[in-house]
Amino acid sequence: MKILLAFLLRASTAAFVMLGTACAQVPAAAPAKPRIVIVATGGTIAGAGATSANSATYQAAKVPVDKLIAGIPELHDVAQVRGEQAFQIASESFTNEKLLQLGKRVSALAKDPAVDGIVVTHGTDTLEETSFFLNLVLRTDKPVVLVGSMRPGTAMSADGMLNLYNAVVVAGTPSARGKGVLVAMNDDILSGRDAAKRANIKTSAFASAWGPLGMVVEKKAYWFRAPVKRHTTGSEFDIDTLGALPEVHIVYGSGNLAPQMYDAAVAAGAKAIVHAGTGNGSVPNYAVDTLRKIRAGGVHIVRSSRIADGFVIRNSEQPDDQYDWVVAHDLNPQKAKILAALALARGMGSAEMQRIFWEY
């Protein structure tokens, strides 16, 4: 009996050892790839030139999103990708209506539990405006990444393929959550708040006065700073409740400025005018009375600067408190236009408008 019990014990032990060895040899399940939706709007990244030597002369918005995805099979190594064609336009043709339409679609995708991140392909001419708009109105912490290219896909040294690949990498990176809307261009990861196009013929066209948030190297995102201004889940603006954007016009400052341009903006229906002033948002002495009269008539005046870096100081150059004007802080004129329109849509007065320019 003892011999039988010993035999059974040894047999059971051997079976457990064999079972453990077999289990150890079963490969662990690969982590699920992030589910990314690419929303295409056109632009140079979907453009085509006559020859491979055409890097600056081409037709934008020609290649549909499915072909963009098919042209980069490596995308499927880093994510489960599908595409949607929202628009097929050059980005200088974006209107307020298209901004709202795009924002509402991205918001709906962000609410979908089957979507982990969103990439928006976009022409570079107004990419900075769209990225800032989405940064202000999307109530999600999921990564939303805008991407474009400076050369069409048909050109030698085209930048669109790698830019799009990097954008998908960032959109699928868990550490990108909560950082607001991002821009992936030329290996850099920029904040949608302050990314700006600073050259029109170089692949290094996009930059920020405050530097990139990080960069992408061989399908990995590296971070170096985080945004501190209010955005997305911390914003008081919400695309889902936004029906229209009031008209805001920009008047570009220069020597020998014609004050009649401000009057023309009012006649065209502007509810606010962004003065893209010289230097510190300076207003020439011969234009001050025109702007004061316009403000007295109910149209807001926002002093911005045509200078790429720096910011406009309140009550410097002009007594903003006395004139009831707003300063745009570090936002360039085109971004100031977006924020002013959202403030007006909420019915904000000048004091509240100034607050949001400090906070966003």
C-alpha positions as a Python dict, from the first residue, in 0.01 Angstrom:
ca = {
    (1, 'M'): (0, 0, 0),
    (2, 'K'): (284, 241, 89),
    (3, 'I'): (457, 158, -238),
    (4, 'L'): (135, 235, -433),
    (5, 'L'): (87, 568, -253),
    (6, 'A'): (447, 672, -325),
    (7, 'F'): (403, 583, -691),
    (8, 'L'): (83, 789, -719),
    (9, 'L'): (248, 1086, -545),
    (10, 'R'): (544, 1080, -784),
    (11, 'A'): (308, 1054, -1083),
    (12, 'S'): (97, 1350, -965),
    (13, 'T'): (407, 1562, -906),
    (14, 'A'): (539, 1483, -1253),
    (15, 'A'): (202, 1576, -1405),
    (16, 'F'): (199, 1912, -1229),
    (17, 'V'): (556, 1981, -1345),
    (18, 'M'): (465, 1893, -1704),
    (19, 'L'): (153, 2111, -1686),
    (20, 'G'): (353, 2403, -1548),
    (21, 'T'): (615, 2364, -1819),
    (22, 'A'): (348, 2357, -2087),
    (23, 'C'): (183, 2669, -1946),
    (24, 'A'): (517, 2848, -1935),
    (25, 'Q'): (568, 2771, -2302),
    (26, 'V'): (236, 2928, -2405),
    (27, 'P'): (323, 3276, -2540),
    (28, 'A'): (161, 3568, -2360),
    (29, 'A'): (-112, 3744, -2553),
    (30, 'A'): (16, 4050, -2737),
    (31, 'P'): (-119, 4377, -2598),
    (32, 'A'): (-412, 4510, -2797),
    (33, 'K'): (-318, 4775, -3049),
    (34, 'P'): (-479, 5116, -2997),
    (35, 'R'): (-783, 5187, -3214),
    (36, 'I'): (-723, 5505, -3412),
    (37, 'V'): (-957, 5689, -3649),
    (38, 'I'): (-798, 5912, -3914),
    (39, 'V'): (-1034, 6195, -4010),
    (40, 'A'): (-917, 6342, -4340),
    (41, 'T'): (-991, 6699, -4450),
    (42, 'G'): (-760, 6733, -4753),
    (43, 'G'): (-460, 6964, -4777),
    (44, 'T'): (-108, 6907, -4907),
    (45, 'I'): (-80, 6573, -4729),
    (46, 'A'): (-348, 6458, -4975),
    (47, 'G'): (-192, 6651, -5266),
    (48, 'A'): (-22, 6550, -5590),
    (49, 'G'): (226, 6725, -5816),
    (50, 'A'): (293, 6682, -6187),
    (51, 'T'): (639, 6531, -6126),
    (52, 'S'): (852, 6422, -5833),
    (53, 'A'): (1046, 6748, -5867),
    (54, 'N'): (735, 6951, -5779),
    (55, 'S'): (751, 7009, -5405),
    (56, 'A'): (592, 7355, -5395),
    (57, 'T'): (373, 7345, -5707),
    (58, 'Y'): (94, 7089, -5686),
    (59, 'Q'): (-277, 7038, -5639),
    (60, 'A'): (-390, 6991, -5281),
    (61, 'A'): (-671, 6762, -5162),
    (62, 'K'): (-655, 6492, -5430),
    (63, 'V'): (-577, 6165, -5249),
    (64, 'P'): (-861, 6006, -5045),
    (65, 'V'): (-799, 5885, -4692),
    (66, 'D'): (-814, 5514, -4780),
    (67, 'K'): (-524, 5559, -5024),
    (68, 'L'): (-328, 5757, -4765),
    (69, 'I'): (-364, 5469, -4521),
    (70, 'A'): (-289, 5203, -4784),
    (71, 'G'): (30, 5388, -4876),
    (72, 'I'): (171, 5337, -4524),
    (73, 'P'): (134, 4967, -4439),
    (74, 'E'): (352, 5021, -4130),
    (75, 'L'): (57, 5199, -3967),
    (76, 'H'): (-94, 4859, -3894),
    (77, 'D'): (215, 4766, -3694),
    (78, 'V'): (134, 5032, -3436),
    (79, 'A'): (-245, 5063, -3438),
    (80, 'Q'): (-578, 4941, -3564),
    (81, 'V'): (-650, 5217, -3814),
    (82, 'R'): (-957, 5320, -4007),
    (83, 'G'): (-1030, 5637, -4201),
    (84, 'E'): (-1312, 5884, -4256),
    (85, 'Q'): (-1325, 6152, -4526),
    (86, 'A'): (-1471, 6463, -4362),
    (87, 'F'): (-1373, 6708, -4636),
    (88, 'Q'): (-1142, 6717, -4935),
    (89, 'I'): (-1032, 7081, -4947),
    (90, 'A'): (-727, 7301, -4923),
    (91, 'S'): (-724, 7442, -4571),
    (92, 'E'): (-739, 7808, -4675),
    (93, 'S'): (-1099, 7723, -4770),
    (94, 'F'): (-1196, 7628, -4412),
    (95, 'T'): (-1494, 7828, -4285),
    (96, 'N'): (-1653, 7862, -3943),
    (97, 'E'): (-1917, 7613, -4054),
    (98, 'K'): (-1653, 7355, -4142),
    (99, 'L'): (-1476, 7412, -3811),
    (100, 'L'): (-1800, 7339, -3629),
    (101, 'Q'): (-1875, 7034, -3845),
    (102, 'L'): (-1529, 6890, -3790),
    (103, 'G'): (-1536, 6960, -3417),
    (104, 'K'): (-1871, 6788, -3369),
    (105, 'R'): (-1756, 6479, -3559),
    (106, 'V'): (-1432, 6451, -3362),
    (107, 'S'): (-1629, 6498, -3040),
    (108, 'A'): (-1862, 6212, -3136),
    (109, 'L'): (-1566, 5986, -3214),
    (110, 'A'): (-1402, 6073, -2883),
    (111, 'K'): (-1717, 5958, -2700),
    (112, 'D'): (-1701, 5618, -2871),
    (113, 'P'): (-1551, 5358, -2632),
    (114, 'A'): (-1418, 5171, -2936),
    (115, 'V'): (-1194, 5467, -3027),
    (116, 'D'): (-869, 5526, -2838),
    (117, 'G'): (-738, 5824, -3032),
    (118, 'I'): (-808, 6045, -3332),
    (119, 'V'): (-582, 6185, -3604),
    (120, 'V'): (-699, 6473, -3822),
    (121, 'T'): (-516, 6526, -4151),
    (122, 'H'): (-526, 6892, -4246),
    (123, 'G'): (-378, 7147, -4482),
    (124, 'T'): (-103, 7348, -4317),
    (125, 'D'): (-232, 7694, -4409),
    (126, 'T'): (-493, 7701, -4131),
    (127, 'L'): (-392, 7394, -3930),
    (128, 'E'): (-291, 7619, -3640),
    (129, 'E'): (-639, 7770, -3619),
    (130, 'T'): (-817, 7435, -3630),
    (131, 'S'): (-584, 7281, -3372),
    (132, 'F'): (-644, 7570, -3132),
    (133, 'F'): (-1019, 7560, -3189),
    (134, 'L'): (-1037, 7188, -3114),
    (135, 'N'): (-810, 7237, -2813),
    (136, 'L'): (-1067, 7480, -2674),
    (137, 'V'): (-1393, 7298, -2747),
    (138, 'L'): (-1334, 6920, -2724),
    (139, 'R'): (-1431, 6777, -2384),
    (140, 'T'): (-1209, 6469, -2395),
    (141, 'D'): (-876, 6355, -2258),
    (142, 'K'): (-826, 6112, -2548),
    (143, 'P'): (-539, 6206, -2778),
    (144, 'V'): (-645, 6418, -3075),
    (145, 'V'): (-355, 6485, -3312),
    (146, 'L'): (-354, 6713, -3616),
    (147, 'V'): (-106, 6645, -3894),
    (148, 'G'): (-21, 6784, -4234),
    (149, 'S'): (271, 6798, -4473),
    (150, 'M'): (468, 7064, -4652),
    (151, 'R'): (521, 6853, -4965),
    (152, 'P'): (278, 6637, -5160),
    (153, 'G'): (323, 6263, -5149),
    (154, 'T'): (443, 6263, -5510),
    (155, 'A'): (747, 6481, -5434),
    (156, 'M'): (1101, 6370, -5363),
    (157, 'S'): (1160, 6371, -4987),
    (158, 'A'): (786, 6398, -4920),
    (159, 'D'): (720, 6443, -4549),
    (160, 'G'): (357, 6332, -4529),
    (161, 'M'): (412, 5960, -4478),
    (162, 'L'): (634, 5994, -4172),
    (163, 'N'): (425, 6279, -4031),
    (164, 'L'): (109, 6067, -4053),
    (165, 'Y'): (283, 5762, -3909),
    (166, 'N'): (411, 5971, -3617),
    (167, 'A'): (66, 6120, -3561),
    (168, 'V'): (-86, 5773, -3532),
    (169, 'V'): (190, 5674, -3289),
    (170, 'V'): (115, 5977, -3071),
    (171, 'A'): (-263, 5925, -3088),
    (172, 'G'): (-213, 5569, -2965),
    (173, 'T'): (29, 5660, -2687),
    (174, 'P'): (-132, 5645, -2340),
    (175, 'S'): (98, 5922, -2215),
    (176, 'A'): (-56, 6160, -2472),
    (177, 'R'): (-387, 6155, -2287),
    (178, 'G'): (-481, 6475, -2111),
    (179, 'K'): (-227, 6694, -2291),
    (180, 'G'): (-484, 6869, -2508),
    (181, 'V'): (-503, 6869, -2885),
    (182, 'L'): (-160, 6808, -3037),
    (183, 'V'): (18, 6871, -3367),
    (184, 'A'): (266, 6616, -3507),
    (185, 'M'): (496, 6768, -3768),
    (186, 'N'): (859, 6709, -3863),
    (187, 'D'): (915, 6468, -3569),
    (188, 'D'): (797, 6732, -3318),
    (189, 'I'): (492, 6708, -3092),
    (190, 'L'): (352, 7058, -3050),
    (191, 'S'): (63, 7194, -2846),
    (192, 'G'): (-234, 7283, -3063),
    (193, 'R'): (-259, 7601, -2859),
    (194, 'D'): (63, 7763, -2972),
    (195, 'A'): (180, 7567, -3277),
    (196, 'A'): (216, 7805, -3571),
    (197, 'K'): (325, 7784, -3934),
    (198, 'R'): (638, 7994, -3969),
    (199, 'A'): (764, 7897, -4315),
    (200, 'N'): (584, 7800, -4632),
    (201, 'I'): (848, 7595, -4819),
    (202, 'K'): (1031, 7402, -4546),
    (203, 'T'): (939, 7076, -4377),
    (204, 'S'): (1035, 7241, -4047),
    (205, 'A'): (754, 7493, -4096),
    (206, 'F'): (576, 7447, -3762),
    (207, 'A'): (707, 7566, -3430),
    (208, 'S'): (603, 7728, -3105),
    (209, 'A'): (755, 8026, -2928),
    (210, 'W'): (767, 7807, -2618),
    (211, 'G'): (910, 7495, -2782),
    (212, 'P'): (767, 7150, -2857),
    (213, 'L'): (609, 6930, -2593),
    (214, 'G'): (813, 6636, -2717),
    (215, 'M'): (914, 6443, -3023),
    (216, 'V'): (867, 6107, -3193),
    (217, 'V'): (1162, 5881, -3272),
    (218, 'E'): (1109, 5539, -3429),
    (219, 'K'): (750, 5486, -3311),
    (220, 'K'): (802, 5615, -2958),
    (221, 'A'): (689, 5947, -2811),
    (222, 'Y'): (928, 6132, -2580),
    (223, 'W'): (794, 6418, -2365),
    (224, 'F'): (980, 6718, -2228),
    (225, 'R'): (712, 6959, -2108),
    (226, 'A'): (336, 6976, -2057),
    (227, 'P'): (81, 7251, -2138),
    (228, 'V'): (-40, 7460, -1845),
    (229, 'K'): (-310, 7671, -2011),
    (230, 'R'): (-672, 7553, -1989),
    (231, 'H'): (-784, 7311, -2259),
    (232, 'T'): (-1022, 7026, -2351),
    (233, 'T'): (-1159, 6875, -2027),
    (234, 'G'): (-1066, 7192, -1835),
    (235, 'S'): (-1228, 7428, -2084),
    (236, 'E'): (-1552, 7620, -2037),
    (237, 'F'): (-1626, 7591, -2411),
    (238, 'D'): (-1805, 7286, -2549),
    (239, 'I'): (-1845, 7196, -2916),
    (240, 'D'): (-2159, 6996, -2842),
    (241, 'T'): (-2348, 7309, -2736),
    (242, 'L'): (-2198, 7543, -2995),
    (243, 'G'): (-2424, 7634, -3286),
    (244, 'A'): (-2243, 7920, -3458),
    (245, 'L'): (-1935, 8141, -3437),
    (246, 'P'): (-1974, 8519, -3449),
    (247, 'E'): (-1776, 8713, -3708),
    (248, 'V'): (-1431, 8832, -3598),
    (249, 'H'): (-1206, 9012, -3846),
    (250, 'I'): (-832, 9083, -3843),
    (251, 'V'): (-682, 9414, -3953),
    (252, 'Y'): (-308, 9396, -4019),
    (253, 'G'): (-98, 9675, -3875),
    (254, 'S'): (168, 9855, -4078),
    (255, 'G'): (312, 10195, -4144),
    (256, 'N'): (66, 10431, -4316),
    (257, 'L'): (-228, 10219, -4201),
    (258, 'A'): (-570, 10311, -4339),
    (259, 'P'): (-820, 10341, -4049),
    (260, 'Q'): (-1102, 10286, -4297),
    (261, 'M'): (-1017, 9914, -4289),
    (262, 'Y'): (-1160, 9895, -3937),
    (263, 'D'): (-1482, 10057, -4055),
    (264, 'A'): (-1499, 9806, -4340),
    (265, 'A'): (-1472, 9521, -4091),
    (266, 'V'): (-1763, 9660, -3892),
    (267, 'A'): (-1966, 9705, -4211),
    (268, 'A'): (-1895, 9339, -4294),
    (269, 'G'): (-2054, 9230, -3966),
    (270, 'A'): (-1755, 9195, -3732),
    (271, 'K'): (-1850, 9169, -3365),
    (272, 'A'): (-1483, 9195, -3269),
    (273, 'I'): (-1174, 9322, -3450),
    (274, 'V'): (-829, 9178, -3387),
    (275, 'H'): (-570, 9449, -3445),
    (276, 'A'): (-256, 9268, -3563),
    (277, 'G'): (-36, 9552, -3451),
    (278, 'T'): (330, 9623, -3494),
    (279, 'G'): (562, 9547, -3202),
    (280, 'N'): (367, 9533, -2878),
    (281, 'G'): (33, 9541, -3060),
    (282, 'S'): (90, 9910, -3123),
    (283, 'V'): (-189, 10126, -3265),
    (284, 'P'): (-87, 10434, -3466),
    (285, 'N'): (-200, 10761, -3312),
    (286, 'Y'): (-412, 10848, -3614),
    (287, 'A'): (-614, 10523, -3576),
    (288, 'V'): (-691, 10545, -3203),
    (289, 'D'): (-1003, 10757, -3238),
    (290, 'T'): (-1146, 10520, -3500),
    (291, 'L'): (-1098, 10219, -3273),
    (292, 'R'): (-1242, 10402, -2970),
    (293, 'K'): (-1550, 10496, -3172),
    (294, 'I'): (-1592, 10137, -3291),
    (295, 'R'): (-1566, 10008, -2933),
    (296, 'A'): (-1821, 10263, -2817),
    (297, 'G'): (-2051, 10119, -3081),
    (298, 'G'): (-2032, 9774, -2920),
    (299, 'V'): (-1765, 9602, -3127),
    (300, 'H'): (-1475, 9459, -2923),
    (301, 'I'): (-1114, 9554, -2995),
    (302, 'V'): (-842, 9293, -2934),
    (303, 'R'): (-479, 9404, -2957),
    (304, 'S'): (-253, 9129, -3089),
    (305, 'S'): (85, 9151, -3262),
    (306, 'R'): (212, 9062, -3605),
    (307, 'I'): (540, 8956, -3438),
    (308, 'A'): (584, 8577, -3413),
    (309, 'D'): (731, 8562, -3061),
    (310, 'G'): (649, 8743, -2739),
    (311, 'F'): (322, 8883, -2612),
    (312, 'V'): (120, 9200, -2587),
    (313, 'I'): (136, 9376, -2250),
    (314, 'R'): (-186, 9525, -2121),
    (315, 'N'): (-187, 9904, -2071),
    (316, 'S'): (147, 9932, -2247),
    (317, 'E'): (147, 10134, -2570),
    (318, 'Q'): (-224, 10199, -2517),
    (319, 'P'): (-441, 10255, -2205),
    (320, 'D'): (-648, 9940, -2254),
    (321, 'D'): (-836, 9983, -1927),
    (322, 'Q'): (-947, 10332, -2026),
    (323, 'Y'): (-1050, 10230, -2379),
    (324, 'D'): (-1210, 9898, -2274),
    (325, 'W'): (-987, 9706, -2512),
    (326, 'V'): (-858, 9348, -2474),
    (327, 'V'): (-504, 9224, -2526),
    (328, 'A'): (-435, 8883, -2682),
    (329, 'H'): (-140, 8798, -2455),
    (330, 'D'): (87, 8561, -2657),
    (331, 'L'): (-176, 8447, -2910),
    (332, 'N'): (-107, 8545, -3268),
    (333, 'P'): (-386, 8727, -3456),
    (334, 'Q'): (-535, 8416, -3617),
    (335, 'K'): (-553, 8231, -3286),
    (336, 'A'): (-685, 8542, -3111),
    (337, 'K'): (-963, 8547, -3368),
    (338, 'I'): (-1069, 8193, -3269),
    (339, 'L'): (-1072, 8264, -2896),
    (340, 'A'): (-1254, 8595, -2938),
    (341, 'A'): (-1524, 8425, -3146),
    (342, 'L'): (-1579, 8163, -2876),
    (343, 'A'): (-1599, 8431, -2608),
    (344, 'L'): (-1857, 8620, -2812),
    (345, 'A'): (-2056, 8300, -2862),
    (346, 'R'): (-2083, 8284, -2484),
    (347, 'G'): (-2195, 8647, -2467),
    (348, 'M'): (-1886, 8761, -2278),
    (349, 'G'): (-1807, 9125, -2215),
    (350, 'S'): (-1460, 9274, -2236),
    (351, 'A'): (-1360, 9185, -1879),
    (352, 'E'): (-1455, 8820, -1925),
    (353, 'M'): (-1290, 8816, -2266),
    (354, 'Q'): (-967, 8946, -2113),
    (355, 'R'): (-986, 8672, -1849),
    (356, 'I'): (-1001, 8397, -2109),
    (357, 'F'): (-705, 8543, -2295),
    (358, 'W'): (-504, 8509, -1975),
    (359, 'E'): (-631, 8159, -1895),
    (360, 'Y'): (-627, 7992, -2237),
}
